Amino acid sequence: MLLSAAAAASLLLPGVRAWGAMGHETVAYVATDFVAARTRDYFQDLLADTSADYLAAVASWADPYGHTEAGKFSSGFHYIDAQDSPPSSCGVDLARDCGEGGCITNRLLDADLESSERQMAAKVCTIALRIYLMVIHFLGDIGQPLHNENLEEGGNGIPVEYSGDETNLHHVWDSEIPESVSGGSSMLSARSWAASLTTGAYLFPFGPKRVHTIKSGIYESQAAGWVNELSLTDAQNIALGWATESNAYVCSTVFVGGVSAVEDQDLSGDYTTTAQPVVSLQMAKQGYRLAKWLDAIASAV
């Protein structure tokens, strides 16, 4: 489905953002550091943005678009409702968990699309049952464990506190925990966190003091495995693997003590400390995967 000029204007509308805008921007900035030069040129031209922010600037666009009349078809495409039984059993099954509305589709590879239409497609890659193509936003979404879980609407229905403020479990994983690592919610926070995940460099002194990086240490040795056998022609199975991987954290970390261990509890202490390494790993992983996925797209067009 293509966007009209009116729908394109909805880019400015506010909306709920998975991972928080800062989280999505972090994934995009990580990807920016790993895409091939040809990919960078292709997407900068496609998005009419030659700045270093060309991916981060559109990373959250799919969220407000899903709240518009034109984009409401995509509102359910940000997640998959795994109907498993955490914390005793976690797992994703497409036939069981992906409804008639689907989970991912893509128009980026359609050679008949005009440049303006490709630009819109790059900003909102929709999700359908048969094609899992995560580009920019949705590839970030799939890294959030609770975007791969049905229990209490992915934690949205579980009231918790964070530093004394009332919120819900999903929001804590979207925003509070990532921001506890990055030191803030701004694009500058995202850029700094991405730099720390990539090289260990810091743009300002509020970020984590010690991290693994994709260019050194444990992440470096793992990175090749994050994109093992990546192929545009096998998008559904690749996405299913990534969703299953994220969903596993629902049992091992999100609900490790069951719902009662988090419901109505303040999660700003030990719970956050335990979750931080998982969130950092998922940001690094999905950013690197996004880079390689965009490389594959740029090579195919």
MOVENVEN-V535393 format. One record per residue. N is the residue number from 1. RES is the residue in one small letter. PHI is phi in degrees with one decimal (999 if undefined). OMEGA is omega in whole degrees, -180 to 180 (none if undefined). D_CENTER is the distance of its C-alpha to the mean C-alpha in Angstrom with 1 decimal. Layout:
n=[N N]
res=[RES RES]
phi=[PHI PHI]
omega=[OMEGA OMEGA]
d_center=[D_CENTER D_CENTER]
This chain:
n=[1 2 3 4 5 6 7 8 9 10 11 12 13 14 15 16 17 18 19 20 21 22 23 24 25 26 27 28 29 30 31 32 33 34 35 36 37 38 39 40 41 42 43 44 45 46 47 48 49 50 51 52 53 54 55 56 57 58 59 60 61 62 63 64 65 66 67 68 69 70 71 72 73 74 75 76 77 78 79 80 81 82 83 84 85 86 87 88 89 90 91 92 93 94 95 96 97 98 99 100 101 102 103 104 105 106 107 108 109 110 111 112 113 114 115 116 117 118 119 120 121 122 123 124 125 126 127 128 129 130 131 132 133 134 135 136 137 138 139 140 141 142 143 144 145 146 147 148 149 150 151 152 153 154 155 156 157 158 159 160 161 162 163 164 165 166 167 168 169 170 171 172 173 174 175 176 177 178 179 180 181 182 183 184 185 186 187 188 189 190 191 192 193 194 195 196 197 198 199 200 201 202 203 204 205 206 207 208 209 210 211 212 213 214 215 216 217 218 219 220 221 222 223 224 225 226 227 228 229 230 231 232 233 234 235 236 237 238 239 240 241 242 243 244 245 246 247 248 249 250 251 252 253 254 255 256 257 258 259 260 261 262 263 264 265 266 267 268 269 270 271 272 273 274 275 276 277 278 279 280 281 282 283 284 285 286 287 288 289 290 291 292 293 294 295 296 297 298 299 300 301]
res=[m l l s a a a a a s l l l p g v r a w g a m g h e t v a y v a t d f v a a r t r d y f q d l l a d t s a d y l a a v a s w a d p y g h t e a g k f s s g f h y i d a q d s p p s s c g v d l a r d c g e g g c i t n r l l d a d l e s s e r q m a a k v c t i a l r i y l m v i h f l g d i g q p l h n e n l e e g g n g i p v e y s g d e t n l h h v w d s e i p e s v s g g s s m l s a r s w a a s l t t g a y l f p f g p k r v h t i k s g i y e s q a a g w v n e l s l t d a q n i a l g w a t e s n a y v c s t v f v g g v s a v e d q d l s g d y t t t a q p v v s l q m a k q g y r l a k w l d a i a s a v]
phi=[999 -100.3 -99.5 -82.0 -61.6 -64.3 -66.9 -62.4 -65.0 -67.3 -52.2 -87.1 -74.1 -75.8 -174.0 -73.4 -124.4 -67.6 60.7 72.7 -57.2 -61.5 -64.8 -64.5 -64.8 -62.5 -56.6 -65.9 -67.3 -60.7 -59.6 -57.0 -79.2 -121.3 -69.2 -70.5 -58.1 -62.9 -65.5 -56.6 -63.0 -62.4 -76.6 -64.3 -68.8 -61.0 -94.5 53.3 -147.4 -97.4 -81.0 -70.3 -96.0 -59.1 -86.9 -61.6 -64.7 -112.9 -63.8 -106.9 -59.8 -64.3 -69.0 -63.3 -61.1 -65.4 -98.7 -95.0 -62.6 -68.2 -104.5 -62.6 -60.7 -97.2 -61.6 -90.5 -89.2 -88.2 -154.6 -131.9 -87.6 -64.7 -95.6 -101.2 -136.3 -68.4 -91.8 -78.7 -150.2 -124.3 170.5 -117.9 -131.5 -59.7 -62.9 -84.4 -103.5 -105.2 -73.3 -62.5 -70.8 90.4 -123.6 -154.8 -140.9 -149.2 -118.3 -63.1 -95.2 -75.3 -65.6 -85.3 -73.0 -73.0 -57.5 -63.3 -72.1 -62.3 -60.6 -66.0 -63.8 -65.7 -80.5 -135.9 -85.2 -79.3 -118.2 -134.5 -56.3 -91.7 -132.3 -102.6 -122.1 -90.1 -126.1 57.9 -81.2 -70.0 -67.9 -69.4 -56.3 -67.2 -83.5 -86.0 -49.9 -78.2 -85.7 -125.6 -149.4 -93.8 -52.9 49.0 52.3 64.5 87.9 -64.1 -93.0 -109.9 -72.1 -141.3 -120.5 -141.3 53.0 88.6 -94.4 -77.3 -156.8 -133.3 -61.9 -60.2 -62.7 -60.5 -75.0 -68.3 -125.8 -62.8 -67.3 -56.4 -68.5 -69.0 -86.1 -78.3 92.9 177.3 -118.4 -86.9 -63.4 -63.6 -61.8 -62.5 -63.3 -67.0 -64.7 -60.4 -62.6 -69.0 -73.1 -84.8 -127.1 90.2 -76.3 -125.1 -89.1 -156.9 -85.0 -100.0 -80.3 -62.5 -83.7 -147.8 -140.6 -78.8 -130.1 -71.7 -97.1 -162.2 74.0 -60.8 -59.7 -60.0 -73.2 -93.8 -56.7 -58.8 -70.4 -66.0 -119.9 -56.8 59.0 -61.4 -153.5 -62.7 -81.4 -125.5 -58.1 -62.7 -68.0 -63.6 -63.7 -61.2 -63.7 -68.4 -65.2 -63.3 -61.3 -67.3 -60.8 -60.0 -70.4 -62.1 -81.8 -79.8 -133.1 -63.4 -118.1 -54.7 -105.2 87.1 -60.9 -62.5 -75.2 -116.2 -61.1 63.5 -100.6 -86.5 -99.2 -81.5 -100.7 -61.3 -59.6 -64.2 -57.9 -70.4 -79.5 -54.9 -62.2 -66.8 -63.3 -62.7 -61.8 -65.3 -63.8 -62.7 -63.0 -71.6 -65.4 -65.9 -64.2 -60.2 -59.2 -71.5 -68.5 -66.5 -58.5 -64.2 -64.7 -61.6 -74.9 -92.5 -98.6]
omega=[-176 -177 174 177 179 179 179 179 -180 176 -175 -177 177 178 177 -175 177 -171 -170 179 -179 179 178 178 179 177 -179 179 175 179 -179 -178 -175 179 176 -179 179 179 178 -179 -178 -176 175 177 -180 -176 179 -178 -178 179 177 -177 -169 176 -178 -177 -179 -172 -178 -174 -176 -180 178 179 180 180 177 179 -179 -173 -175 177 -175 -172 180 -175 -177 -173 170 -174 178 -178 -180 -176 179 4 -177 -176 177 179 -180 178 -176 -178 -178 -166 -177 -173 -177 179 176 180 175 168 -174 176 -174 -175 -180 -175 -177 -178 174 -177 -179 180 176 -180 179 -180 179 -178 177 176 -177 -174 177 -174 -169 -179 177 178 -178 179 176 -174 -172 175 173 -180 -174 178 179 -175 -175 170 179 -175 -179 -174 -180 179 179 179 179 -178 -180 -179 176 173 174 -176 177 -180 179 179 175 -173 -180 -179 179 179 177 -167 -170 -179 176 -179 176 178 -174 -179 179 -177 -175 175 177 176 179 -178 180 180 178 179 180 179 -177 -174 -175 179 179 178 174 -165 -175 -175 179 -175 -179 -179 167 178 -178 -179 177 175 -173 -179 -179 -179 -178 -168 -179 179 179 -178 -178 177 177 -178 178 -178 180 -173 -176 -179 177 180 178 177 180 178 179 178 178 -180 180 179 176 178 -172 -174 -173 -177 -174 178 -177 -179 -177 -179 -178 -176 180 179 173 -172 -175 -178 -175 180 179 180 179 -176 -174 179 178 -180 179 179 -179 177 -180 -176 -177 175 179 178 178 179 -177 177 178 174 -179 179 -178 179 -175 -176 none]
d_center=[21.6 22.2 22.2 25.4 26.2 26.2 22.7 21.6 23.2 20.8 18.3 20.1 19.7 18.0 15.7 13.5 10.0 7.3 6.5 9.4 9.9 10.6 7.4 5.7 9.1 9.3 6.8 9.0 12.1 11.8 11.6 14.5 16.6 16.5 16.9 20.5 22.9 23.3 19.6 19.6 22.7 21.6 18.5 20.3 23.1 21.0 19.3 22.6 21.3 22.8 21.4 19.2 16.7 16.5 12.8 11.8 14.2 12.5 8.8 9.4 12.2 11.2 11.4 15.0 15.9 15.4 18.1 20.6 23.3 22.3 18.6 19.2 19.1 15.4 14.8 14.5 12.1 8.9 10.0 12.8 15.7 16.9 20.5 21.3 23.2 21.6 22.7 25.3 23.3 19.7 18.8 17.2 19.8 19.1 22.6 22.4 19.0 18.1 20.5 22.6 20.1 17.9 14.2 13.6 16.0 16.3 19.0 18.3 20.9 23.6 26.4 28.1 25.6 26.8 25.0 24.3 22.8 20.6 19.4 18.4 16.8 14.7 13.4 12.8 12.3 13.4 13.2 16.6 18.2 19.6 17.1 13.6 12.5 8.8 9.3 7.7 5.7 5.5 4.9 1.3 3.0 5.3 5.2 6.3 9.9 11.2 9.0 11.3 14.4 17.3 19.4 20.2 17.5 14.7 16.7 17.2 20.8 21.4 23.0 22.7 23.6 22.1 24.8 27.1 25.0 24.3 20.8 18.9 17.0 13.7 14.0 14.9 11.8 9.7 12.2 15.3 14.4 12.0 14.8 17.4 16.2 15.7 18.8 17.7 15.5 16.6 15.4 18.0 16.4 13.1 15.4 17.5 14.8 13.5 17.2 17.9 15.3 16.7 20.4 21.2 22.3 22.2 22.5 23.8 25.0 22.8 20.1 20.4 23.6 22.9 19.8 19.4 18.5 17.4 20.8 22.8 23.3 21.4 18.1 20.4 22.1 19.0 17.0 19.1 18.4 14.6 15.5 18.7 20.2 17.4 19.0 18.3 21.2 19.6 16.1 16.6 17.6 15.0 12.2 14.4 14.8 11.1 10.9 14.3 13.4 10.7 13.3 16.0 14.8 15.7 19.3 19.5 17.9 16.8 20.1 22.2 25.2 24.6 23.9 27.1 25.9 23.2 24.7 26.5 25.9 24.9 21.9 22.2 24.3 24.2 21.3 19.1 20.8 20.0 16.3 15.7 16.0 13.5 10.8 12.1 12.1 8.5 7.7 10.5 10.0 6.7 8.3 11.5 10.5 9.3 12.7 14.7 13.4 14.4 17.6 18.3 18.1 20.2 22.7 23.1 23.9]
